[in-house]
């Protein structure tokens, strides 16, 4: 299942990820780690959020 819709970098350098659980910002993480964290949160919350 695809959890992430879009990823962008903010002017502060944080990764702004939008997907099934809404928008989250990850500052101080690599892109790979930010994606992993977002996906973990989305899997954990299974079904609590709707797209």
Buried (B, 14 or more C-beta within 10 A) or exposed (E): EEBBEEBEEEEEEBBBBBBBBEEBEBEEBEEEEBBEBBBEBBEEEEEEEEE
